[in-house]
């Protein structure tokens, strides 16, 4: 099917009462479904950068047999200031600026921590929300501890990760802070209370593009340079002309080295290709540091679609897709890699690459329980399919020599949900 136009509409946060219209709802499902989204009413040029919406739906019906879907725009300081003075907020290709600083969109991923709930983003501190009312509680930590990129006292630009991790044994949240100019990176630890976080600068290491994801084992934090590149020319109104780096560093940091009273920490540096976006470690590291890597080969989510773009067949881009990111230009690649901090060696244990499965979605589904993290058995991936209407020629130009148009399917292909065996990545269903 084509890219759904509804996801780029401007209806905002809408409450709905849903009901099962076919089949039967399973009796043993419990809990709530929580999802983050970008408010398209406040998006700038790129659809990813609208204010954060968080929505919740119980997985048991109410007495009337309905499932109440409740969505709210998170009432962050950014949202409040924009509500007072919308004329002072300026949309750009990589976010929204104002005299107070940059908008913290907090729109990428909900993060549960016990009975608490956080919303995250790549360019702002994690935001805590009330898990029942979805009301804003606070941004995590004092601005100075995160070392913001610019001296904005109210809305600091903090380059961080959209996927921090909660440590089930140390009872803390691990995140990062990254210098957008040099790529220098720091580890952040939030202990769950108070207004401060702890920060350690990582010695002799940099993540030159972004750090969209971090992951952990019992003893190690794993950081990697991820495939999203800020281009200065584009920020100042020019065309995006440079592709993402074809490879990048992976940093392993021993948790026991993150000591109170110290301000720096050492790491082991590896080099990995092709580039990655999301990755997930097995928590049990008694047999080594093992990570599922979802590679971002042929994917440039920083490249957004414009009304004057043409697609891979030379057709004008549908104006309804303005702001959507350029879709994948290569089949998906997923690996299971083992990292040896003693030797600096990477060993590939498994690989999944099927030319009929066209690029992964931007998030997978895994079991986040301590049991599921320690001994995972499945890795679920949505392959979004080949969508030529959402691949523009500007991206094809930038990735000439790195993507092969001869591999393009003859026509659009559907999305597929695949459950992989966690050990060998064979497709189970």
N, C-alpha and C positions, 0 to 999 in steps of 0.2 A: 504494500500500500504506500501511497505517497506520504511525505512528511505531514502530519496532522496540522492543519492551519489553526485549529482551536488553541494549541499551546502557545501561539503567538498573539492571541487576542488580548483585549484590554478590559476584561471583565473584573480583574482583580481578585480579591479574596472573597469567595462565594460560599455560603452555607447551603448544604443540600441534605435532604433526607432520602437515602438510597434504599432500595429494596431488591430482593432476589426475584428476577422475572422468569428465570428458567433454571432447571436443576434444583439441587438442594444444598443448603449451607451445612457444612460439617458440624457435628455437635461438640467436637473436642477442641475447637479453636478458641483460644483465650487471648486476652491482652488488647493492645491497640496498635493500629497502623498509623505511623507518623511520617510525614514527608515534608521536605523543604522545596521551595520554588522561588523563581524570580518574578516579581510583580512587573508585568509588562507595561503598566501605566507609567512607571517611573524609570524604565530602562533607558540607558543612553543609546549609543549606536549599536552596541553589542547586547543581544538579548540576555546574556548571562548576568548583567550588572544591575538589574532592577532591585528595588528594596526586597528584603527577605519576607516571604510568606511561609508560615508553618501551619500545617493542617493535621488534624487528628480524627481518626474514625475508630470506634470500638469494634472489636471482632466478634461481639455477641449482639444480636438485635435487641432493640428495646421492646417493651410489652406489645407494641403495635406491629412488631415485625420489621421495623425500619432500622437502618444504620445511619445515625446522624454524623455527617461530614461537616466539621467545623474548621474554618480557615481564618487566620488573622495575619495582617501585616504586623511584623514585630515592631513595637513602638520604641525603637532605639533612639538615642540622642540625634542621630542623623535624620530619622524620620520626623522627629518633633521639630527640629530646626527647619527642615524643608517645608513642613506644614505652616510654619510661621512666615518664612521668607522664601517662597519658591523661586522668586526672581533672582536670588543670589546663588543658585546652584546651576553649574554649567556642565552639560553632558559632553563626554569625550569618548574616544574609542576604547579606553580601558578603565572606565569608571566615571564618577561624578565628583567634581571639585566644587569648593565653596570658600569664602573667606575664613571659615572655621576649620577647614581641612577637607579630607576625603570621606565620602560616604562609606560606612561599614555595611555592606549589603547583607551579610549574615544569611545567605540564601542557599547554601550548597548542601549541607548534610545535617540532619538531626543526630545528636550524640547523647544517648542515655547514660547516666551514671547513677546506679542505684535508683532512688526515687526522684532524681533530678534530671533535667533535660537542658541540653545546650544546642545552639545553632551555630554553624561555623561558616567560614569563608577564607579565601586565600589572601585577602588584603585587609584584614581587620581581626581584632581580638575575638575569641569565642564569646558568644552572648548566651547568658542563662535566661531561660524562660520558665514560667510556671507550667508544669506538665498538664495541669487540669484546665486552667483558664487561658493558657498560652500567652499570658501577659509578660512583658519585659521585666526582668529582675535586675540584671547588671551585666556590664562587660567585665571579662575576667582580668583582674590584675591592674596595677597602676601603669599608666602609659609609659613612664620612664623605664620600667623593668623590661619592656618589650623592645626598647631602642627604636623608636619610630624613624621613618626615612626622612621626614621633614619636621620642622619645629612648629607643629600645630598643636596647641594646648587642648583644644576641644575635640577635634576629630582627627587623631593622628593616623597617618598611613603606616600600617604595620604589615609587612610582608611575612606571612606565616603559612600554615598548612590548613587546608580545608578538612583534613582528616587526622586530627590529633587522636591519641589512643589513651584509654584508661587502663592503668596498671592494676590488675586484680590482686596482686600480692603486696605491692607497696602502697596502695590506696591513694594514688595521685593521678594527675592527668599530665601526659607528656606532649609537648608541642615544640615549635621552633620559631625563631625570629631570624629573618634573612635581610641583609643589606641589599637593596634593589640595585645599587650602583656597582658594588664590588662582588656580590655573591657570597660574602662572608656570612657564616651561619652560626647561630647560637641555639643551644638546647634550653627549653623552658619547662619548668616543673611547677604545677599548681597543686597544692595540697588540699584544696577543697574549701578552705576557710580563709577569711581575712582579705585584705585589699592588695596584697603583694604576691608576686610570683618570683621564683628563683631562676636565674639565667647564668649559663656557662658558655663562653665563646669557645667554639671548636677550633683547635690549633691547626694551622697549616692546611686549611681546607676551605673550599668554596663550592657553592652550587650555582653555576653561572646563569641558569634560566629561571627555575622555579622549584618549589618544594611542595607540590600539591598533596603528597601523601607521606606519612611516616608509618612505620610498623615496628613491632617489638617481639622479642623472645623473653624468656625468663631473665636472661642476663644481659641482653643487648638491645640497643635501639638501632634501627636501620633507617638511614636517610638516603634519598637518591635525588639527583637532578632530574626534574620531570619536564615533559615536552610542552612547555608554554613559554614563549619568548616575547618579551617586551621590546618593541622596535621604536627607537626614538623618532625616526622619520614619520612613522604613522601617528604618533602622539601629536606631532606638530602639523598634521594635515596631509602628509604625503601617503603614498601607497605602501602597503606592507610588501616588502621585496625579499626578505631573507627567510629561509625555512628554519624550522627547529634544528638544533644540533643533532647530528646522527647518532651520537653517543654521549655519555656523561659519567660523572663520578657517582659511586655508591659509598656511603660512609657508615662504618660500624663503630658504635660507641658503647663501651662497657658501662652498665648502669652503676656498678660499684665505684667507678671513677668520678661520678658526679657527687662530689663531697661538699657538705656545708662548709662555708668559709672560703671556698675556692672560687675563682672566677673564670677559669679555663679548664678544658678537658681535651685529652688526646683522642685520636681516632685512627682507624685503619681505613685506607682509601683503596677502592677497587675501581676498575673501568669497565663499563657495560655498554653494549650495543645490541640491538637498536634501542632507541629511547623508550622510556616508560612513562606511564601516568599513574596507575594504581598497582599496589603490590601488598601481599599479605604473608606474614611469617607464621610458621608453626611455633607456638609458644614454648613447647618443649624443645630445648636446644641441646639435650644430652648427647645427640648424635650429630650435632653441627647446626649451624645457622641456615635454615632452609626457608626459601621464600618463593611464593607464586608471583611471577612477574607478568603483568599484562602490558605488553609492549604497545607503543603508540605509533608504530611504523605507518607512514602515509596518512597521518591524522594531524591536522593543525587547527585546534579549536580556537586559537586566537584570530583566525581568519574569518571575519563575519561577512555575510552576504549583503551586497548593495543592490539598489534598484537598477544600476547601470551594468551589473554583471551579466555574463552569459554562462550557461552551463556547459558540460562536457560535449554536448551535441550542438553547441553554438546557438541555443535558444535563449531568449531573454529570461533572466531569473524572474519568477513570479514576485511582484512587489510584496505579496503577503509574507514572503520568507525573509524580508529585510531584517537583519539583525541576527538571524539564525547562524550558527557556526557552520563552516564548511565541513561536509561529511567525509567519511573515510575514503581514501584513494588506494587502499591495499587490503588484501585479505588479513584476517586477524592472526596474531601470533601471541601465544601464551607459553611460558616456560616455568619449570620448577628448577630453581638454582640453589646450589649449596655454596655458602661463602665460608672460607677458612681464614679466620683472623690471624692465625699464626704464619701462614705461608702467603697470604694475599691472593690465593688462587680461587677461581670460580669454577665449579663443576656443574654441568647441565645434567639433571636427572630425568627430565621429561620435557616433551615439546608437543604442542597442539597447533597445527597449521593446516587448515583445510581450505583450499581455494574457493569452495562454495560457501564458506562461512565468512561473511564480509564484515570485518572490524567489530570490536567489542563496543558495547555501550560504555558510558563513562563510569558506571558502578556495577560491581558484581554483588552476589548474595552469598554470604557465608554465615556460619553459626558463631555468634559472638559470645556464647557462654564460655566459662572457663574450660569446660569439657571439650567444647567444639574447637576452641583455640589451641588447646594442648594436643589433641589428637584428631585433627580434621580428617574427614572421610570424603567429603564432596566439595566441589567448587562449581558454583552455578554462574553461567555467563549468558547475557543477552547479546547476540550478534545482530546488529541493527539492520544489516542488509546493505545492498548497493542502491543508492538513491542519486541518480545522475542529475536530477533537478537541483540538488543541494551541493553539488561540487562545481566550483566556479573555475574559469580559465586562469584567473590570477593565481590561484593555488597551484594549478597544473604547471604554470610557468615557473613558479618558485621551486617546485619539486621535480623539475625536469632532470632525468637521470636517476632519481631516487624512487619514482613510482613508474610502473609499466602499464600504459593504457591498453596494451595487448591482453592484460589479465582482466580487464573490465568485462563483466557479464554482458551479453547482448541486450539485456533489458533489466529493468528494476527487479530486485529480489526482496523477498519478505524477511522480516525479523524472525529469529529463531532463538528459543530458550534451550540451552543445553546444560545438562548436569554432567560434570566431568568427575572421574575418579581423581581424588586428590593426589594419589601416588604417581600414576602414570599418565594422567590427563586424558585417558580414553573416554570417549563419549558414552555415557550409560543410558541417557534418555534425552 
